[in-house]
């Protein structure tokens, strides 16, 4: 009953199991690896995105800041107020000019046709 353990067969079995596990892992990892073509495409895309990002940054630098935009709003408000003041001041002048124009247009007509 007490036969000696044959370690050779056990070592061979462990080696076979280990080789099967390594083969399965290599087969799985090969499917997960990236080809040079895919890496080149990713690098190209990265360059394209970098160029687009640079263009956006350049455009953002050209935009007015919040402070400049606020100053511009104040200036527009001032101009709007000045125009309203000018319109109010021009109204009596426009009425006077209209009366003079009407007078001049009607002054050459005979008395009965006014």
Backbone as CSV, one residue per row, in Angstrom:
resi,resn,N_x,N_y,N_z,CA_x,CA_y,CA_z,C_x,C_y,C_z
1,UNK,0.797,-1.185,0.000,0.000,0.000,0.000,0.839,1.247,0.000
2,UNK,1.884,1.210,0.609,2.752,2.372,0.642,3.710,2.350,-0.537
3,UNK,3.178,2.690,-1.643,4.039,2.757,-2.810,4.703,4.121,-2.838
4,UNK,5.916,4.206,-3.307,6.586,5.505,-3.361,5.924,6.406,-4.406
5,UNK,5.906,7.710,-4.096,5.298,8.709,-4.996,6.237,8.940,-6.162
6,UNK,5.679,8.888,-7.342,6.462,9.103,-8.546,6.413,10.599,-8.880
7,UNK,7.376,11.318,-8.403,7.404,12.774,-8.586,7.612,13.154,-10.049
8,UNK,8.107,12.338,-10.837,8.312,12.629,-12.258,6.998,12.846,-12.981
9,UNK,6.026,11.943,-12.690,4.715,12.095,-13.319,3.995,13.342,-12.801
10,UNK,4.134,13.657,-11.563,3.490,14.858,-10.991,4.109,16.113,-11.593
11,UNK,5.426,16.141,-11.704,6.099,17.297,-12.296,5.697,17.457,-13.752
12,UNK,5.562,16.340,-14.467,5.139,16.403,-15.871,3.716,16.945,-15.972
13,UNK,2.828,16.513,-15.084,1.436,17.000,-15.085,1.362,18.492,-14.787
14,UNK,2.148,18.929,-13.804,2.175,20.361,-13.454,2.716,21.159,-14.637
15,UNK,3.744,20.660,-15.297,4.317,21.357,-16.448,3.301,21.462,-17.582
16,UNK,2.537,20.381,-17.810,1.516,20.408,-18.872,0.435,21.427,-18.533
17,UNK,-0.046,21.416,-17.303,-1.074,22.386,-16.881,-0.524,23.805,-17.009
18,UNK,0.713,24.022,-16.590,1.331,25.348,-16.687,1.444,25.796,-18.150
19,UNK,1.816,24.893,-19.034,1.916,25.225,-20.465,0.557,25.549,-21.063
20,UNK,-0.469,24.833,-20.667,-1.829,25.109,-21.159,-2.269,26.490,-20.696
21,UNK,-2.024,26.809,-19.427,-2.399,28.128,-18.895,-1.636,29.226,-19.631
22,UNK,-0.339,29.046,-19.843,0.453,30.046,-20.568,-0.020,30.200,-22.013
23,UNK,-0.376,29.092,-22.649,-0.862,29.148,-24.033,-2.175,29.914,-24.110
24,UNK,-3.084,29.632,-23.182,-4.363,30.356,-23.153,-4.149,31.845,-22.911
25,UNK,-3.236,32.182,-21.992,-2.967,33.597,-21.718,-2.354,34.280,-22.946
26,UNK,-1.424,33.602,-23.624,-0.799,34.180,-24.813,-1.830,34.388,-25.912
27,UNK,-2.733,33.415,-26.081,-3.782,33.541,-27.094,-4.716,34.715,-26.767
28,UNK,-5.074,34.869,-25.486,-5.934,35.972,-25.054,-5.214,37.318,-25.220
29,UNK,-3.963,37.400,-24.820,-3.198,38.648,-24.893,-2.948,39.054,-26.343
30,UNK,-2.801,38.099,-27.230,-2.582,38.422,-28.644,-3.799,39.129,-29.222
31,UNK,-4.974,38.750,-28.777,-6.192,39.418,-29.243,-6.325,40.819,-28.677
32,UNK,-5.673,41.076,-27.561,-5.756,42.372,-26.906,-4.655,43.330,-27.338
33,UNK,-3.671,42.857,-28.059,-2.544,43.713,-28.418,-2.937,44.686,-29.527
34,UNK,-2.204,45.757,-29.618,-2.471,46.821,-30.572,-1.422,46.745,-31.676
35,UNK,-1.894,46.893,-32.914,-0.964,46.825,-34.036,-0.303,48.182,-34.252
36,UNK,0.770,48.195,-35.020,1.471,49.439,-35.326,0.566,50.384,-36.094
37,UNK,-0.263,49.819,-36.979,-1.201,50.640,-37.753,-2.168,51.374,-36.821
38,UNK,-2.665,50.663,-35.810,-3.583,51.288,-34.851,-2.875,52.366,-34.035
39,UNK,-1.635,52.111,-33.656,-0.867,53.108,-32.906,-0.621,54.342,-33.762
40,UNK,-0.277,54.140,-35.047,-0.060,55.275,-35.947,-1.336,56.089,-36.117
41,UNK,-2.485,55.413,-36.214,-3.758,56.129,-36.345,-4.037,56.945,-35.088
42,UNK,-3.785,56.341,-33.931,-3.991,57.074,-32.672,-3.062,58.286,-32.587
43,UNK,-1.827,58.136,-33.013,-0.885,59.257,-32.996,-1.340,60.349,-33.950
44,UNK,-1.848,59.948,-35.114,-2.354,60.922,-36.080,-3.553,61.668,-35.509
45,UNK,-4.459,60.911,-34.893,-5.627,61.545,-34.278,-5.216,62.494,-33.170
46,UNK,-4.216,62.108,-32.403,-3.720,62.965,-31.329,-3.167,64.267,-31.905
47,UNK,-2.439,64.162,-33.011,-1.921,65.368,-33.667,-3.044,66.257,-34.162
48,UNK,-4.072,65.648,-34.737,-5.229,66.415,-35.217,-5.917,67.125,-34.060
49,UNK,-6.114,66.401,-32.968,-6.759,67.015,-31.793,-5.886,68.121,-31.215
50,UNK,-4.598,67.932,-31.249,-3.687,68.954,-30.751,-3.808,70.222,-31.589
51,UNK,-3.883,70.053,-32.914,-4.034,71.221,-33.795,-5.363,71.923,-33.545
52,UNK,-6.423,71.145,-33.368,-7.735,71.745,-33.109,-7.733,72.476,-31.776
53,UNK,-7.103,71.890,-30.767,-7.031,72.520,-29.453,-6.231,73.816,-29.518
54,UNK,-5.149,73.819,-30.278,-4.349,75.030,-30.442,-5.177,76.120,-31.105
55,UNK,-5.964,75.763,-32.122,-6.815,76.745,-32.804,-7.861,77.311,-31.843
56,UNK,-8.446,76.462,-31.021,-9.447,76.935,-30.048,-8.797,77.873,-29.038
57,UNK,-7.617,77.512,-28.561,-6.916,78.380,-27.599,-6.602,79.730,-28.227
58,UNK,-6.174,79.733,-29.487,-5.859,80.984,-30.180,-7.120,81.845,-30.312
59,UNK,-8.238,81.206,-30.667,-9.495,81.947,-30.796,-9.959,82.485,-29.446
60,UNK,-9.756,81.718,-28.396,-10.176,82.165,-27.070,-9.357,83.373,-26.608
61,UNK,-8.083,83.419,-26.993,-7.254,84.562,-26.612,-7.733,85.837,-27.296
62,UNK,-8.325,85.697,-28.503,-8.785,86.863,-29.246,-10.120,87.398,-28.724
63,UNK,-10.839,86.595,-27.966,-12.136,87.039,-27.437,-11.934,88.052,-26.316
64,UNK,-12.905,88.966,-26.157,-12.776,89.932,-25.068,-12.952,89.239,-23.711
65,UNK,-12.261,89.779,-22.739,-12.406,89.240,-21.387,-13.726,89.731,-20.808
66,UNK,-14.077,89.220,-19.653,-15.321,89.634,-19.002,-15.275,91.131,-18.685
67,UNK,-14.106,91.612,-18.289,-13.957,93.044,-17.982,-14.129,93.885,-19.247
68,UNK,-13.503,93.453,-20.348,-13.638,94.189,-21.613,-15.074,94.160,-22.104
69,UNK,-15.738,93.022,-21.957,-17.130,92.915,-22.378,-18.012,93.852,-21.551
70,UNK,-17.742,93.947,-20.263,-18.502,94.850,-19.404,-18.288,96.312,-19.814
71,UNK,-17.035,96.661,-20.120,-16.754,98.025,-20.591,-17.503,98.316,-21.887
72,UNK,-17.543,97.329,-22.779,-18.254,97.498,-24.040,-19.748,97.699,-23.797
73,UNK,-20.306,96.951,-22.860,-21.724,97.136,-22.517,-21.978,98.546,-21.993
74,UNK,-21.092,99.053,-21.153,-21.256,100.408,-20.622,-21.192,101.443,-21.742
75,UNK,-20.262,101.249,-22.676,-20.143,102.186,-23.800,-21.400,102.175,-24.657
76,UNK,-21.938,101.004,-24.921,-23.167,100.907,-25.720,-24.316,101.591,-24.994
77,UNK,-24.378,101.427,-23.690,-25.426,102.083,-22.905,-25.283,103.598,-22.982
78,UNK,-24.046,104.097,-22.913,-23.811,105.541,-23.031,-24.242,106.051,-24.397
79,UNK,-23.892,105.320,-25.451,-24.270,105.735,-26.807,-25.786,105.723,-26.958
80,UNK,-26.431,104.706,-26.406,-27.886,104.621,-26.477,-28.527,105.824,-25.772
81,UNK,-27.988,106.190,-24.605,-28.514,107.353,-23.887,-28.298,108.638,-24.665
82,UNK,-27.119,108.768,-25.289,-26.852,109.972,-26.080,-27.794,110.054,-27.268
83,UNK,-28.087,108.929,-27.911,-29.015,108.929,-29.042,-30.421,109.315,-28.603
84,UNK,-30.854,108.820,-27.453,-32.185,109.185,-26.952,-32.257,110.688,-26.678
85,UNK,-31.175,111.250,-26.115,-31.125,112.686,-25.849,-31.176,113.470,-27.151
86,UNK,-30.396,113.024,-28.142,-30.402,113.708,-29.445,-31.772,113.623,-30.095
87,UNK,-32.426,112.469,-29.979,-33.756,112.314,-30.573,-34.743,113.283,-29.925
88,UNK,-34.667,113.409,-28.604,-35.567,114.330,-27.903,-35.285,115.774,-28.293
89,UNK,-34.002,116.115,-28.490,-33.650,117.484,-28.873,-33.993,117.765,-30.331
90,UNK,-33.983,116.749,-31.175,-34.253,116.946,-32.605,-35.751,117.015,-32.916
91,UNK,-36.593,116.508,-32.035,-38.033,116.476,-32.295,-38.598,117.882,-32.558
92,UNK,-38.318,118.911,-31.714,-38.856,120.245,-32.021,-38.304,120.799,-33.339
93,UNK,-37.037,120.523,-33.636,-36.451,120.989,-34.888,-37.161,120.346,-36.067
94,UNK,-37.449,119.057,-35.986,-38.138,118.355,-37.066,-39.537,118.925,-37.270
95,UNK,-40.203,119.250,-36.175,-41.553,119.836,-36.285,-41.477,121.199,-36.966
96,UNK,-40.485,122.007,-36.583,-40.325,123.326,-37.200,-39.999,123.205,-38.680
97,UNK,-39.121,122.310,-39.035,-38.764,122.112,-40.437,-39.986,121.662,-41.222
98,UNK,-40.800,120.788,-40.658,-42.020,120.335,-41.331,-42.979,121.496,-41.573
99,UNK,-43.121,122.392,-40.578,-43.993,123.559,-40.762,-43.467,124.467,-41.862
100,UNK,-42.154,124.698,-41.863,-41.560,125.556,-42.901,-41.742,124.911,-44.274
101,UNK,-41.532,123.608,-44.368,-41.694,122.903,-45.641,-43.137,123.004,-46.127
102,UNK,-44.075,122.790,-45.222,-45.491,122.908,-45.592,-45.810,124.337,-46.054
103,UNK,-45.278,125.321,-45.350,-45.515,126.703,-45.726,-44.968,126.990,-47.126
104,UNK,-43.742,126.562,-47.352,-43.128,126.817,-48.659,-43.855,126.075,-49.778
105,UNK,-44.304,124.875,-49.517,-45.018,124.118,-50.553,-46.387,124.726,-50.833
106,UNK,-47.023,125.262,-49.822,-48.375,125.808,-49.987,-48.387,127.300,-50.308
107,UNK,-47.256,127.994,-50.213,-47.263,129.440,-50.419,-47.432,129.811,-51.895
108,UNK,-47.109,128.956,-52.827,-47.240,129.248,-54.260,-48.594,128.870,-54.803
109,UNK,-49.440,128.248,-54.024,-50.755,127.838,-54.486,-51.725,129.015,-54.368
110,UNK,-52.733,129.053,-55.211,-53.736,130.129,-55.099,-54.454,130.050,-53.749
111,UNK,-55.001,131.113,-53.334,-55.615,131.236,-52.001,-56.730,130.247,-51.778
112,UNK,-57.461,129.889,-52.760,-58.584,128.989,-52.579,-58.182,127.535,-52.488
113,UNK,-56.977,127.206,-52.837,-56.591,125.774,-52.906,-55.719,125.334,-51.721
114,UNK,-55.569,126.117,-50.747,-54.707,125.750,-49.612,-55.271,124.670,-48.794
